[in-house]
Amino acid sequence: MIELMVMLGIFASVQNAAAPAAAPEPRQIAEDAMKFVVANDMKGLFELIGRHMPMKAEELETIHTKTLEARKVLPEQAGKVLGYAFISECRRSDIFVQFTFVEKREKAAVRWQFLFYKPRNTWQMTYFFFDQDLKALFASCA
């Protein structure tokens, strides 16, 4: 099977706005993102990401286009979507957290990672990517 590797990441600039009273937690944002992924709703996914990842609209559109292109081969390579599963959470101090999920498919799984940064009072997504490097899921088990 051809290895699919798409790395999508933008390290966002620090926002100066104060946090809204009910700002979503990063785990909920990542869960919501995975719901769009398994529904194959990339438009919804990128609308969500756009609300939580401060970047220029043109940059986000470029990543959206590359994501659509990269996902075209998944049905043939990995089969139909069966759902998703949470794999891990990794926190580094009180300002960084990374969540790992897998998109469950009939023949193979796709690893998704979301990295969040909390510069002040609000979490923002600074990086995300997906690939089929399932061996990396077991790196902490070695």
C-alpha atoms as one frame of an Amber mdcrd trajectory, in Angstrom:
protein
   0.000   0.000   0.000   1.300   3.403  -0.930   2.014   5.473   2.153  -0.085
   8.591   2.304   1.624  11.413   4.119   0.134  14.811   4.309   1.452  17.242
   6.786  -0.575  20.340   7.262   0.585  22.835   9.759   0.667  26.445  10.472
   2.045  27.898  13.631  -0.368  30.689  14.360   0.370  34.129  15.654  -0.617
  35.071  19.169  -4.097  36.535  19.514  -4.608  39.618  21.644  -8.318  39.140
  22.347  -9.588  38.077  25.750 -11.295  34.705  26.030 -15.051  34.518  25.658
 -16.865  33.216  28.732 -17.683  29.838  27.176 -14.687  29.195  24.938 -14.573
  25.527  23.902 -11.901  23.295  25.332  -9.358  21.888  22.843 -10.524  18.265
  23.276 -14.055  19.284  22.217 -12.712  21.163  19.183 -10.681  18.095  18.140
 -13.687  15.782  18.673 -15.856  18.110  16.574 -13.179  18.091  13.864 -13.187
  14.284  13.791 -16.978  14.240  13.434 -16.596  16.306  10.252 -13.786  14.007
   9.054 -15.832  10.808   9.367 -18.820  12.505   7.720 -16.446  13.440   4.861
 -17.552  17.040   5.379 -14.326  18.842   4.582 -16.155  22.143   4.149 -17.488
  21.868   7.707 -14.069  20.766   8.967 -12.355  23.795   7.501 -15.045  26.162
   8.755 -14.392  24.777  12.249 -10.636  25.022  11.825 -11.007  28.580  10.533
 -12.742  29.587  13.771  -9.985  28.101  15.948  -6.810  28.489  13.884  -5.849
  32.103  13.332  -4.526  32.315   9.788  -5.182  34.082   6.537  -8.183  32.846
   4.566  -5.989  32.197   1.504  -3.645  29.942   3.500  -6.564  27.988   4.928
  -8.060  27.587   1.443  -4.744  26.232   0.128  -4.631  23.637   2.921  -8.292
  22.775   2.253  -7.547  22.153  -1.440  -4.506  19.971  -0.635  -6.533  17.999
   1.897  -9.299  17.302  -0.625  -6.718  16.088  -3.132  -4.911  13.868  -0.626
  -8.146  12.263   0.600  -9.237  11.223  -2.905  -7.149   8.030  -2.698  -8.375
   6.954   0.738 -11.507   5.033  -0.318  -9.439   2.823  -2.645  -6.482   2.448
  -0.267  -8.205   2.253   3.091 -11.853   1.502   2.360 -15.026   3.124   3.625
 -15.142   5.154   6.825 -16.284   3.219   9.889 -15.920   5.981  12.484 -13.127
   7.359  14.620 -11.398   6.614  17.912  -9.561   8.759  20.426  -5.993   7.509
  20.962  -4.117   9.891  23.229  -3.664  13.275  24.835  -0.235  14.749  25.476
   0.110  17.930  27.540   3.229  20.043  27.794   2.775  22.508  30.650  -0.498
  24.411  30.751  -0.102  25.986  27.302   0.310  23.051  24.863  -1.809  19.986
  24.269  -1.859  17.470  21.426  -4.660  15.019  20.659  -4.273  11.927  18.497
  -7.215  10.149  16.879  -7.630   7.539  14.193 -10.135   7.655  11.395 -11.296
   4.038  11.272 -11.702   2.611   7.772 -12.428  -0.877   6.429  -8.859  -1.731
   5.355  -6.678   0.645   7.361  -6.739   3.551   9.777  -5.685   7.146   9.238
  -3.904   8.950  12.072  -4.985  12.521  12.867  -3.209  14.912  15.233  -4.270
  18.313  16.505  -1.952  20.633  18.434  -3.327  23.489  20.524  -1.612  26.465
  22.137  -2.970  28.733  24.867  -1.141  32.072  24.624  -3.460  33.815  27.104
  -6.957  32.659  28.066  -8.152  30.957  24.891  -6.956  27.767  23.227  -6.173
  28.001  19.529  -5.339  25.249  17.083  -1.846  25.795  15.754  -1.233  22.614
  13.796  -2.992  19.540  12.470  -2.147  16.732  10.111  -3.191  13.292   8.982
  -1.251  10.332   7.637  -1.200   6.545   7.624   1.865   6.171   9.842   0.227
   3.814  12.324   3.580   2.704  13.692   3.903   6.200  15.191   0.858   5.448
  17.358   3.039   3.014  19.309   6.130   5.221  19.750   5.389   5.744  23.456
   4.993   1.964  23.945   8.634   1.224  23.071
